[in-house]
Amino acid sequence: MHLIVLVKQVPDVSRIPETAWDRKKGTLKRALLDNVLNPLDLHALTLAYRMKEQLADPQARIIALSMGPPQAREVLLDAMSRGADEGVLLTDVAFSGADTIATAYTLAQAIRKIEQEVLKSQDYIILSGMQSVDGDTAQVPGQIAEELNIEHISYVQSFEYKELEGAQRLIVKRIGPGGVESVSPLVYPVLLTATACTEPLYRSFHRARDARTHKISEWNAAALKTDPAHIGAKGSRTQVFRIFSPSEDQQKRCVFPKTVDEMLQQIESLYRNPPTRSAVVEAEPYSVDGKTPTYTGEVWVYVEQTHGKIESVSLELISKARELADSLNQKVGAVLVGHQVAGLAPTLIAQGADKVYLTEHPALARFLPMPYKKAVCAWVEREKPQIVLFGATPLGRELAPRVAYHSNAGLTADCTKLDIDDIHKGNISVTAALKQTRPALGGNIMATIMTRDSQIQMASVRPGVMKAEIPDPSREGVVVSQPIEIEAKDIRTQVLSSEPIPEKTKLTDAQILVSGGRALGSKANYDRHVRGLASALQTVLSARVDVGASRAAVEEGMAGHESQVGQTGQTVQPRMYIAVGISGAVQHLSGMQNSEVVIAINKDPKARIFDYADLGMVGDYETIVPELVGLIEARKNQ
């Protein structure tokens, strides 16, 4: 079994010199940033190397595949110093300007060439990191799988080879829609997206030395026999309309108490009586009166449901779709796929849907990407909506890229804002387009993106970003059903077991959330200080208190991915958010800045988190947190 690992050269967004930031334009001068191997691709490289070790097959090869400028050879050398046997670099000016669809097409063409000319076999696994830290879309792997018509298993945490049904089978543990699943691919090739590895594979001196002698092939567009209309900017379905600095409008005036005792008093006071925020001035709603919209059709939401329960993000998106559709004089459609889920339709109509597009089949009782994609795409092809919204959940991030690629639609991931507006700039002229705003480059900039050269605009939004309006049970709507034929070839993965994520890890229900960052240094410190403070506050405030973590803390192994707050984790809006050792990167702020009260503890007086905090204390958490906990314990014993 061979292994193809997708690796990407990215700017080091964790170390951005001030000279690289153009504050007026809101852009980064990427030439001034160091380029590194995408940190999340290290998980994929590690997984591939461990798989090869367990296979003990002398013929097995690990091929690192990358697309980029000639200097991207360095990332392939890095990959080979971590265990890859050879590298392939796709480099051609014709590839530049590619969005995720054009990138996926180009990489898929290269994988076909590797299969036919190098491996001469379909016994291989493609591995990639969950996403790249500069784009954070998580779309390319699913779109590669769609182009190649193969299975995609995302959010893989670990693997094993085990005797199953009389054969040695690969079994992977992954984060699925309903919890942690153990699944086994039935057909190869297959694409795995790695989200974690227990033992990171570091470079060694010998491998780094030997990497210079390994083969790196360079292929251009002609070598791949690509269609010029499908690569680079020409093949893209989305375009960045505007790049700007993250808004400073939500900055607060942080109060810094002089003592820990005073801080505790203010924590109690702020929890009991949160500060009143000034009203946000809303822009005038868009209207198409007297205009001819560039796009036509209904506004849809894919309805995510688990075991017959609608996920909250779908209700939030229906409310947003209602707002968008009203400005366009269009209907709202809700796409409901599953088995014995028709009873959910009245809830969707009450929330704001005019039509529920229902597909039921026993094979849809559990989420599998290819059958679900087939069901959703059948509705898209039949009804031709102009907008389709997905939740940026594990399921949505697996399904949306495939649906968009199959439908030749533009797709923007992890949007924080959706608006309808006219766009007239340069050679761009569209009326009533969906403006999709999201963080990029690790949250250091914001980008507004539009769909082009496609009649369908698609976007995903993380749970908690939009607000679900109060449902109206008196609303009327219609349910439209359509059967589907699920064939054996559509089932390419066997789900062996599923363990639901414990309720306590669903951070959206927390009244108070205590989160820890990289500064805590270790899991022991995280458990002692973050969990200790959370336990103490739960007693003194008589509230539900949960613990969260920044992405850096999760990547350091201090907490699980289910506890991650931020752009690539969960969006939370608790009554009180306490950040311990978190600097305040925009990636993290985007997931928690709508909390009613924010409290920060950080030894850096210039930490950005203080700009978004109501209450802060500058100092060492190892001193402040134990003193806080001690004061609470003393109060309990009085």
N, C-alpha and C positions, 0 to 999 in steps of 0.2 A: 504494500500500500504506500503510494507516494503522497507527498504533502506539498501544497503550494501555499505560501504565506504572503499575504498582501501587506506591504509595509509602505509607509509614507514619510517623506521628509517634511517637517513642519517647523515654523518659527517657535523658538522657546518663549512662549507667552508668560512664563513664570518669572522671567528676568528681562524686563523691557526697560532699556535706558531712557531717560527723559528726553534725550535728543531724537529718539525714534518716534516720538509722539507729536503729531501735528494737531495741536489743540483746536485751531481755527477750523480746519477741515474735518476734524474728527477721524483722522486716518493714521495708520501706522506705516512708517517707512520700513517695509519688510526687509530691505537690503541691509539695514542696520541691526537686524536681529540675528542672533545665532540660530543656525538650523540644527535640528536634532531628530533622532528617530522618534516618531509619534509614540509617546509613553504607553498608550493603550495597545499598540501593536506588540509590545514586549510580552503581553499576556499570550498573544497568538503564537509568537515564536517559542515561548516556553512550552506551551501546550504541544506544539508540533514536535519539539525536541523530545519531550517525555513520551509522546506517542511512538516515535521512532525507536526510542530505547525499549519500550515494552514490546513492540513488534519483533524486535531482534531479527529483522530481515536485512541481510547485507545488501540487497538490491534497492531498498527503499531510499528515496532521495528527498531532500528538502530544498525546494526552489523558492527563493525570495523574489517577489515581483513588485516593481514599483513604477510609477509614472511621474515624470518631472523633468526639469532641466538637466543638462549634463552633470552638474555638481551633485545631483541626487545619487550618483554612484557611491558617495560616502555613506548613505544610509544602507546601501546593499552590503558594503564592506562591514558596517556595524552588524548587520543581520548575520553575515557569514562568521563574524567573530563570536556570535552567540549560537552557532550550530548549523546554520544553513549551508548546504553543499555548493550551491551556485546561485547566481543572480541574473535577473532579466530586467533591463531598464527600458521603458517606453519613453522615448524622447523625440519630439518633433514640434516645431513651432505651430503646426496645424492642430496640436492637442490643446493649445493654450485657450483660456477662457471657458473651459468646460464646466458645466454644472454637474450635478450628481448623475443625471441621466446620460450625458455624453461621456462622463468618466466611466460609468458602469459598462457602457457599450464597448469602449476602448479596451478596458481590462478584460472583458469577456472574450473579445477577439483574441487577445494575447493568450488567455487560458486555452482557447480552442487550438491555437498554434502549438502551445506546449504539449497539449494532449496528443495531437496528431504527429508532431515532428520530433518531440523530445521523449515523452513518456511512452507513446504508442500504446496507450492503455487508458481505460476509464476507471481503473482502480486507484482513485486518488481522492484526497480530501483538501478542500480549500479552507484556509483559516484566515481570519482578520481580527483586528481589534474591534471593540464595540463601536468606536467612532474615532475620528481624528480630533485632536484638541483645538485645532484652529477652526474647523467647520462645525463640529458637534452636531451633525445632522443624523448620523446613523442610518443613512439612506442607501449608500453605495452597495453594501453587501447584499441587501435584499433585491436591489435592482440588477446586480450581476446574476443572482440566482434566477431571476425572472427571464433575463436574456438567454441564459443557458438552459432554462426549463429544468432546474434541479431544485432539490429541497434545501431550505435554509433553516438551520437551528440556531436561534440567537440566545444571547445571555448565558453562554456556557461557562460553568464555574469549575467543573472537574470532569474526569473521564476514567473509565476502566475498560479492559477487555475481559469478557466473561463468557462462559459456556451458556448458551441460551438456545433452546429448541434444537439441540444437537449440533450447534455450530458455534465457533468463536465469534462473538459479536461485540461491536463497539457500543458502549452505553455511556451517555453523557448526562451530567446533572446540570440543569439549567433553570433560570428564573422564568417561569411561565405565567400566563394570565391569572391562573388561580393559585399560584404558589410555586414551590420548588418541585420540578418534575424530573423523573428519570426517563429518558427516551433513547431509542435506538433507531438509527437510519436503516431502512429496508433496501434502498437502492443507492448505488454510487454512480458518479461523484456526488458529494454533498458539501455544502458550505456551512462552516461553523463560525459563529461570532463569539469570541472569548471576552468575558467581562472580568475575570479574575484568575489568578494563579497563586498557588500556595507557596511555591518556591521560585522566585524570579530567577531567570537564567542570566547570569552576568557574563561579561566578556572575560576571557582568559588571555594571558599573554601568548600562549601557543596558538590558540585559535585566531587571535588578532594577527599574528605573524603569518599564519597559513592562509588567512583570508586574501592576502595580497596575491597569492598564487592561484586562487580559484577563478573560475570562468565567470565573466559578466558579459552577457550578450546585450547589445543595444539594437532595438527594433524601432523603426519609424512607421509612419502611416502606411507607406507602400508595402513594407514587409508584412504588415498585419492584414493587408487587403481590405482596409476599412472603407466604408461608404463616406465620402467627404461630407455628405449632408447630415451625418450622425456623429461627427466628432467636433471637438473644440466648441467655439462660440456658436458656430452654425448648427450644431446638433443639440444645443441647450434649449430647455423649455422655460427656464427662469433667468431673470436678469436683475442684478442689484441696481435699484433706482437711486438709492441714497445711502450714504454712510455718514454717521454722526456720532459724537461723543455720547455716552450714556447720560441721560438727563440728571441734572443736579436739583431738579425741582422738589424732590422729596427729601432733601436734606433737612435735618432737624437741628435745633439748638440743644446740644447735649448739656446736662447738668452733672457736675462732678462733685459728689459729696466728699467731705474731708476725712471721714472715718468710715470704717466698715460698719459700725453700729448705725451711723446715719444712713448708710446705703441700705441696710436692711429695713430701716423704718420707711425709706422712700419706696423700696420694692413693694412693701405691704400697701402703702398708700396708693401707688400707681396701679396695683392690681385691683384694689377695691374701687378706685375712681380714675379710670383711664383718661388721659387728656383729650380735650375736644379738638378735632382737626378742622382746619378751615375748609369750606366747601370747595370742591374742584369745579372749575368752570368748564362745562362741556362745550365742545364745538357744535356748530349748527349741523343738524342731521343732513345727510346727502339726499338729494332728490333728483330723479331722472326726468322730471317734467320738462318737455320741450327738447329732450336730447335723444339720440339714438345710441343705446348702449353697445359697446363692442362685443360684449358677451350676452348670451341669452340662455334661459333655462332656469330651473329651480335651484334653491340653495339647500344642500343636503348635509346631514350629519350621519356618520356611521355610528350606530348604537352598539356600544360594547356592553355585553352582559356576561356575568359569570354565574353559572348554576341558577339561571332564571332571575338574577338580580341585576338591575341596571346599574352600571358604574356611574358615580356622581359626575365624572367628567362629561359624559354624554348629555346629561341634563343641563350642565353648564353650557355646552356647545349648542344645544337646541335653543336656549335663550338668546345666545349670541346670533345664531342663524336667523332667529325671528327678527332681530334688530336689522341685520343685513338685508334680509329679504324684503322687509317693509320699505326700506329706502329704495329698493329696486322694483317694487310692485310685483313681487314674485311669491310663489308658494314655498313653504318649508317642507322638505321631505326627510323622513327618518328611515334609514336602511337597517332592518332588523333581521339578523341571520342566526339560526340556531335550530334547536329541536324542542318542540312544545313551548314556544315562547310567544305565541299569539296573544296570550293574556297580558303581555306588557304593553300592547298598543295603546290602550286608554291612557296610561301614564304619560306616554310620549305625546299624545294629542293634547292632554291637559297642560303639558309643559310648553306647547307652542307649535307642534308639528301639524301641518294640514293633511299630509299623507304619510302613511306608514307602508313602506315597501318590504313585504314579508317573504322570506324564503325559509322553509323548514325541511329538514331531512334528518333521519337518525344519525347519519355520518357527521352531522354538524353539531352533535351534542357536546363535543369537545373541540376546542380550537386547534385546527391544523391549517397552516398557511395556504396550501394549494386549493383545497376545497372551498375555504372561505373566500379566497381571491376569486375563484371561479364564480361564486354566488354574487359577490358584490359587483364584479365586472359585467355580469349579465344584465344587472339593473342599469349600470352606467351606459352600456351600449344601447339599451332599449330606450331609456328616458332622456339621456343626454343633459344632465344638469350642468350648470355653469360653475358651481362651487361645491366642493365636498370637503367637510371638516372631519378630522380624526382626533382622538385623544392621543397624546404622546406618552402612551403607556407601553409596557413590554409588548402587549398585543398590537397596539397601534403602530409601533415602530417596526414591527415585523410585517404587518399587513399593508399599511399605507404605501411604502415604496413599491411593492409588487403591483398594487392596483394602479398607481400612477404610471408606472413603466408600461404596463399592459395597455393602459388607456391613452398613452402618449400625452400625458398631462404634466404640467408643472407641479412641483411639490416643494413646499417650504416647511422646515421642521421647527418645532419648539417656539412657535410664535408667542409673543407677549402682547401683541396688539394687532387687531384686524379692523380695517376701515375700507369703505367704498369711496373712491375718489377718481377724478379725472387726472390723467398724467400726460403732460405735454412737456417734453424735454428733448432737445436735439431731434433725432429721427424717431423718437418715441411719441406716439399720439394715440392714447386709448381713452375711452369714455366709460365711466362706471366700472373701473377695475378694482380687484381686491388687492389692497395694499397690505403686505404681510411684513410685520416688523419683528425682528428677533436679535438676540445677542450673537456676536461672532468673535472670532479670535480670542477664545477663552473668556468672553464677556468684556473685553477691553473696548470694543466698539459695538454700536448698534447698526443694523442694516435693514433697510426697507426694500423688499423684494417684490417683483411683479412677474406674472406669467406672460410668456410671449410664444407665438407660433403654436398655440394650442387653444382649443375651445373650452378646455376644462381647467379650472384653477383649484388646486388642492393644498391644504395646509394641515399641520398637526399642532395641537395646543396642549400644554401640560395641565394636569388636574390642578384646580385651585386658582388658575389665572383668570378665568372668566367667572361671572356670578350667575348662579341659577336663580331665575325669578320665581316668585310664588306661583305654583301651578293653578290653573283655572279649570276645575272639573266640568264646568258648563260648556267648554269649547267643543266644537264638533269637527270631525275629520273623517277620512276614509282610509280603509286598509285594503291594499292591493297585493294580491298573492301571485307568486310565480314559482312553479316547480323547478327542480334542478336534478340533473342526473349525475350522480357521483360514481365514477368508474374506479376500478381497482388501481389504475395507473395514477389516480389523484391522491391515493393514500401511500405516502412514501416514508412515513415515520411511525413507529410503534411507541405509544406512551405506556410505560411499564408501571409507573406509580406517580402519585402527586400528593405533596404535603402542603396544605394551605399555610400561608404566611400568618403567624399569630396576630390576633387583633391588635395587640399592644404595639406592633411596629407600624401601624397605619397612623402616621403622624398628623394627618389632617384633622383628627378628632381631639388632639391635645389642647387643653386650655393653657398650659404653660409648657414650653419646650426649651430644654437646656441643651445646647449644642457645643461640641468641642472641635477645635481645629488642629492643624499640624503642630502648633507650638506645644501641645501637650507631650509630644515626643514618643509616647509608648501607650500600648493598650492598658498597661497597669495604671498609668497616670490618668488615662481617660476613665477607666472604671472607678478609680478612687475619687476623682474630683467631679467629673460630670455626673456620673450616676449617684455619687454621694450627695451632691447639691440638689439633684432632682428629688431624691428620697426625702431630704430634709424639708424642702419647699412644699412637698405634697402634704406634709404634716401641718406646717404652720399656716398654709393658705387653704387647706381643705379643698384642693383642686386636683384634677387629673394632670399629672406631670409626666412627660415622656422625654426621651433623650434623642438627639440628632447628632449629625456630624457634617463637616465640610467634605468636599470631594477629596482633598488632600489627606484628611484623617482616614477616610475609607480606604484610599489607596495604600496608606501606611499600615492597614490592618487593624486599626483601633476599633472600628465598628463595621457592621455589614452594610451592603449596598442599600438595603431596605431602610436604613437610617439616614441616608444621604439627603441633605437639603441643598437645593440649588438648581441650576439650569438643567443638569443631567440627572437630578434626583427628584425629590418631591417639592412641590410648592406648598407652603404652609402659611396660615393666617391665624396663629394662636392669639389669645388675649395678651400673652407676654412671651417674648423670645429673649433668652439669655445666651449670649455668645461668649464663650470662654476660649481665649487664644485663637480667635478668628480675625484675620486682618481686614476682611471686607472686600474681597474681589467681587467684581460685578456679577460673575458667574454665580456666586453664593447669594449676593444681595437680591438677585432677581427671584430667588426662591423664598425669601423671608421678609422683604421690605414692607409688605402689607400687614405685618403684625401690628396689633394695636399699640403695644408698648415694646420697645427694644432696649435691652440692657447689655452693655459691653464691658468685658474685663480684658485688658490687653496692656502689655508693658510698653508698647510703642505709642507715645502720645500723638503721633501723626497717622496712626492706623485709620484707614478709610471707614471702618465700621463705626467710629465715633460720629461721623457726619450723618449717620442714619439712626443714631441712638438717642433715646430720651434721657437715659441715665448711664453714666460711665465711670469706671475707675481705672486709672493708670497704675499699673504695678504688676508684680509677679503673681500669677494665679496660684502658685504653690503656697503663697502667704495669704492672699485674699480669700480664696475659696474655703480653706480649712477654718479661717476665722469666722466666716459667715455661717458655716455649718455648726461651729462651736457655739455661737450666739443663739442659734435656733435650738440646739440641744439644751442649752442652759435654760432657755425660756420654757421648754417642755417640762423640765424638772422642777420648776418653781411651784 
